[in-house]
Amino acid sequence: MPWSSLPNSAGKNIYEMDFMGYPYNRQEDGHFHQRKMGGSSHARAAYYEDRSGHAMVHALFEQCLAHDIDFISECQMLEISMDGETLNGVIALDMRSGHLMGIPARSIIIATGGYWPGLLDSHLRIRTARLVMAS
């Protein structure tokens, strides 16, 4: 997603999270309460008390459970396996056993807390351990 599109999709994402059960703080009339964040001069950030990230993770986790999404914990993704332009899955290291795992997948979600070009090394591999994957 190009960075320039983030402001344009923010409103849609807020309503989507609201639909999924994210407990936004509300004004008396039911509208989202907003506050200044990140040095902004205008109140434009919808939030949930001081636990926004925590509440978001739980709302998304509940949706994953409702849609039977499998989680593979305690693994570090090493490589994305491709056959030309077709995704095969990922190669991961099981941190508990030390064994390599091939994980078949039709799609991958890479959640790093922010995905930017600085996360890639010169071989276009992800060079951070802060990854969560869902397939």
Helices and strands as residue ranges (DSSP letters): G 3-5, H 6-19, E 34-35, E 45-46, H 52-66, E 75-83, E 86-94, E 100-104, E 109-111, G 117-119, E 132-134
